[in-house]
Structures are given as structure tokens and as C-alpha cells.
Amino acid sequence: LISFCLDNKSFSLKGFKLSKKFAISILAENQILLSQHFAKLHYDKFANIPYFLGEYSNCPLIEGAVSYIECDKINEHDY
């Protein structure tokens, strides 16, 4: 199981709630600026970021990441 939190103000929240799948790109140590980019509020976080769609989830995965995890969403909770 994978657990993570999205800020209630995140522009990604609506898409996450509507989807039955999600994906995670695990970044390398030298991709810290990229991780900081995704930590900030942006309307389109993937604008100008090289990515491809996952075979299983059809969700964006960041090119050059160390690893990827494509998941079925089982549950979600508001906190």
C-alpha cells in the first residue's frame, strides 16, 4: 500500500478524486529542483516537464526518474 497527502488547495486534487488510478515518479537525488517544482502550487505542474503516460494507469510519469509506481486507488480520506 502507498499513502500520500495532497494539499486541499492543490490543482491536482480534483483530477485525483475523479480518477481510479494514480502514478508516482520516484526521483533521483540530482532531481531535487524538479521535486521542489512539484512541491509548489502550479496550475499545470507538467508544463515544460518531459513526461510520458504510464502503460497501466495512463497517468503522467516523469522522464528520467529512478523508478515508477502505477497504482489502483483503493481508498481516500479527507483530513
N, CA, C and O of each residue as an XYZ file, in Angstrom:
316
protein
N       0.837     -1.189      0.000
C       0.000      0.000      0.000
C       0.874      1.242      0.000
O       1.969      1.255      0.562
N       0.377      2.264     -0.630
C       1.073      3.547     -0.688
C       0.131      4.604     -0.134
O      -1.053      4.641     -0.469
N       0.673      5.451      0.710
C      -0.111      6.540      1.273
C       0.617      7.846      1.000
O       1.837      7.927      1.142
N      -0.131      8.861      0.609
C       0.454     10.185      0.435
C      -0.642     11.219      0.637
O      -1.826     10.884      0.689
N      -0.238     12.472      0.749
C      -1.188     13.547      1.014
C      -1.113     14.604     -0.074
O      -0.030     14.956     -0.540
N      -2.265     15.101     -0.470
C      -2.364     16.231     -1.377
C      -2.936     17.409     -0.609
O      -3.876     17.255      0.171
N      -2.367     18.581     -0.831
C      -2.885     19.799     -0.223
C      -4.299     20.042     -0.743
O      -4.555     19.857     -1.933
N      -5.212     20.449      0.121
C      -6.586     20.730     -0.290
C      -6.671     21.857     -1.324
O      -7.687     21.998     -2.005
N      -5.604     22.660     -1.442
C      -5.565     23.744     -2.426
C      -4.886     23.306     -3.728
O      -4.789     24.095     -4.667
N      -4.422     22.072     -3.791
C      -3.710     21.578     -4.964
C      -4.620     21.565     -6.194
O      -5.775     21.147     -6.121
N      -4.080     22.027     -7.321
C      -4.829     21.973     -8.580
C      -5.005     20.527     -9.041
O      -5.862     20.252     -9.882
N      -4.212     19.601     -8.507
C      -4.280     18.182     -8.881
C      -5.374     17.433     -8.120
O      -5.732     16.319     -8.500
N      -5.898     18.017     -7.075
C      -6.832     17.317     -6.192
C      -8.091     16.845     -6.921
O      -8.516     15.704     -6.736
N      -8.685     17.693     -7.733
C      -9.913     17.314     -8.431
C      -9.660     16.117     -9.355
O     -10.446     15.170     -9.367
N      -8.588     16.154    -10.114
C      -8.248     15.048    -11.001
C      -7.996     13.767    -10.232
O      -8.402     12.689    -10.665
N      -7.321     13.879     -9.082
C      -7.062     12.696     -8.259
C      -8.372     12.098     -7.759
O      -8.553     10.881     -7.797
N      -9.279     12.938     -7.294
C     -10.552     12.440     -6.767
C     -11.389     11.763     -7.844
O     -12.115     10.813     -7.552
N     -11.302     12.236     -9.084
C     -12.094     11.662    -10.173
C     -11.488     10.380    -10.756
O     -12.182      9.613    -11.424
N     -10.217     10.151    -10.507
C      -9.523      9.015    -11.109
C      -9.579      7.770    -10.233
O      -9.667      7.865     -9.009
N      -9.526      6.609    -10.865
C      -9.447      5.342    -10.142
C      -8.014      4.834    -10.078
O      -7.739      3.816     -9.444
N      -7.099      5.545    -10.736
C      -5.688      5.162    -10.759
C      -4.838      6.391    -10.478
O      -5.294      7.524    -10.635
N      -3.592      6.156    -10.060
C      -2.620      7.234     -9.915
C      -1.236      6.648    -10.117
O      -1.059      5.430    -10.110
N      -0.265      7.514    -10.295
C       1.104      7.061    -10.518
C       2.067      7.968     -9.772
O       1.789      9.143     -9.532
N       3.200      7.396     -9.414
C       4.233      8.120     -8.678
C       5.553      7.943     -9.406
O       5.927      6.828     -9.771
N       6.260      9.054     -9.616
C       7.615      9.021    -10.159
C       8.578      9.197     -8.998
O       8.496     10.181     -8.263
N       9.481      8.258     -8.831
C      10.487      8.351     -7.768
C      11.727      9.004     -8.372
O      12.373      8.448     -9.260
N      12.040     10.192     -7.870
C      13.116     10.994     -8.442
C      14.472     10.651     -7.837
O      14.568     10.166     -6.710
N      15.513     10.915     -8.616
C      16.898     10.697     -8.175
C      17.357     11.883     -7.328
O      16.728     12.941     -7.322
N      18.441     11.687     -6.628
C      18.993     12.735     -5.770
C      19.332     13.998     -6.565
O      19.200     15.108     -6.050
N      19.765     13.835     -7.808
C      20.138     15.002     -8.612
C      18.926     15.697     -9.240
O      19.100     16.625    -10.029
N      17.715     15.273     -8.911
C      16.496     15.884     -9.433
C      15.780     16.715     -8.364
O      14.560     16.869     -8.404
N      16.542     17.243     -7.418
C      15.945     17.990     -6.304
C      15.182     19.231     -6.782
O      14.138     19.565     -6.221
N      15.693     19.916     -7.810
C      14.971     21.089     -8.316
C      13.617     20.683     -8.903
O      12.637     21.419     -8.788
N      13.575     19.532     -9.518
C      12.313     19.022    -10.054
C      11.339     18.699     -8.916
O      10.148     18.996     -9.012
N      11.844     18.097     -7.849
C      10.967     17.785     -6.711
C      10.447     19.070     -6.069
O       9.296     19.128     -5.636
N      11.287     20.093     -6.007
C      10.847     21.373     -5.454
C       9.796     22.029     -6.353
O       8.873     22.679     -5.861
N       9.936     21.861     -7.649
C       8.934     22.384     -8.589
C       7.563     21.760     -8.289
O       6.559     22.469     -8.230
N       7.523     20.440     -8.101
C       6.252     19.754     -7.862
C       5.715     19.993     -6.453
O       4.545     19.713     -6.190
N       6.534     20.498     -5.552
C       6.085     20.782     -4.189
C       5.317     22.112     -4.106
O       4.639     22.379     -3.114
N       5.426     22.938     -5.146
C       4.761     24.239     -5.152
C       3.421     24.158     -5.868
O       3.190     23.258     -6.675
N       2.535     25.113     -5.563
C       1.240     25.184     -6.249
C       1.439     25.724     -7.660
O       1.951     26.827     -7.849
N       1.029     24.934     -8.643
C       1.052     25.332    -10.051
C      -0.243     24.836    -10.678
O      -0.755     23.776    -10.317
N      -0.767     25.613    -11.621
C      -1.977     25.170    -12.316
C      -1.684     23.920    -13.150
O      -2.442     22.952    -13.098
N      -0.603     23.935    -13.909
C      -0.216     22.787    -14.727
C       1.218     22.411    -14.385
O       2.160     22.916    -14.995
N       1.381     21.531    -13.415
C       2.718     21.160    -12.943
C       3.567     20.500    -14.017
O       4.795     20.536    -13.941
N       2.932     19.897    -15.021
C       3.684     19.184    -16.039
C       4.021     20.043    -17.259
O       4.627     19.543    -18.207
N       3.641     21.325    -17.256
C       4.013     22.208    -18.358
C       5.536     22.308    -18.410
O       6.174     22.608    -17.401
N       6.106     22.062    -19.557
C       7.561     22.130    -19.787
C       8.351     21.060    -19.038
O       9.572     21.169    -18.926
N       7.687     20.034    -18.527
C       8.364     18.915    -17.861
C       8.235     17.696    -18.779
O       7.119     17.316    -19.134
N       9.352     17.078    -19.169
C       9.258     15.885    -20.024
C       8.619     14.717    -19.266
O       9.078     14.341    -18.187
N       7.570     14.158    -19.836
C       6.888     13.030    -19.201
C       6.291     12.130    -20.271
O       6.228     12.496    -21.445
N       5.856     10.957    -19.854
C       5.131     10.033    -20.717
C       3.987      9.462    -19.901
O       3.991      9.554    -18.673
N       3.012      8.875    -20.570
C       1.874      8.287    -19.858
C       2.151      6.825    -19.559
O       2.610      6.080    -20.425
N       1.868      6.420    -18.329
C       2.094      5.044    -17.914
C       1.224      4.064    -18.678
O       0.081      4.364    -19.024
N       1.777      2.891    -18.937
C       1.047      1.848    -19.674
C      -0.186      1.370    -18.912
O      -1.225      1.119    -19.521
N      -0.087      1.242    -17.603
C      -1.183      0.712    -16.797
C      -2.172      1.797    -16.382
O      -3.384      1.629    -16.518
N      -1.647      2.903    -15.879
C      -2.507      3.936    -15.285
C      -2.919      5.036    -16.254
O      -3.912      5.727    -16.030
N      -2.153      5.198    -17.333
C      -2.350      6.300    -18.261
C      -2.143      7.647    -17.570
O      -2.654      8.671    -18.025
N      -1.398      7.638    -16.479
C      -1.069      8.855    -15.730
C       0.332      9.324    -16.129
O       1.150      8.515    -16.567
N       0.618     10.626    -15.984
C       1.945     11.127    -16.352
C       3.040     10.602    -15.425
O       2.882     10.566    -14.205
N       4.155     10.197    -16.038
C       5.355      9.751    -15.325
C       6.528     10.583    -15.835
O       6.676     10.765    -17.044
N       7.347     11.080    -14.945
C       8.426     11.992    -15.290
C       9.583     11.231    -15.934
O      10.091     10.256    -15.380
N       9.984     11.697    -17.113
C      11.119     11.085    -17.798
C      12.382     11.225    -16.950
O      12.621     12.272    -16.349
N      13.179     10.175    -16.908
C      14.445     10.209    -16.184
C      14.341      9.898    -14.707
O      15.354      9.926    -14.007
N      13.146      9.601    -14.207
C      13.005      9.232    -12.792
C      13.681      7.883    -12.559
O      13.872      7.110    -13.497
N      14.035      7.607    -11.329
C      14.691      6.355    -10.959
C      13.743      5.174    -11.119
O      14.138      4.100    -11.571
N      12.492      5.390    -10.744
C      11.512      4.310    -10.780
C      10.108      4.906    -10.858
O       9.908      6.101    -10.645
N       9.150      4.044    -11.166
C       7.754      4.465    -11.276
C       6.869      3.450    -10.575
O       7.173      2.257    -10.542
N       5.769      3.939    -10.016
C       4.776      3.066     -9.404
C       3.419      3.487     -9.961
O       3.022      4.644     -9.826
N       2.712      2.555    -10.583
C       1.375      2.820    -11.094
C       0.390      2.042    -10.231
O       0.568      0.847     -9.997
N      -0.638      2.717     -9.764
C      -1.493      2.157     -8.719
C      -2.977      2.255     -9.034
O      -3.422      3.121     -9.787
N      -3.727      1.340     -8.432
C      -5.180      1.459     -8.348
C      -5.486      2.182     -7.048
O      -4.911      1.867     -6.006
N      -6.390      3.149     -7.108
C      -6.791      3.848     -5.888
C      -7.831      2.987     -5.176
O      -8.880      2.669     -5.738
N      -7.535      2.621     -3.954
C      -8.432      1.771     -3.169
C      -9.328      2.607     -2.267
O     -10.507      2.301     -2.086
N      -8.755      3.663     -1.705
C      -9.500      4.470     -0.757
C      -8.903      5.861     -0.696
O      -7.756      6.065     -1.095
N      -9.659      6.806     -0.207
C      -9.148      8.142      0.049
C      -9.879      8.715      1.258
O     -11.036      8.385      1.518
N      -9.189      9.567      1.980
C      -9.744     10.168      3.197
C      -9.439     11.645      3.202
O      -8.343     12.058      2.822
N     -10.391     12.443      3.627
C     -10.185     13.874      3.810
C      -9.760     14.131      5.248
O     -10.387     13.652      6.192
N      -8.689     14.892      5.396
C      -8.202     15.260      6.730
C      -7.947     16.736      6.785
O      -7.531     17.253      7.821
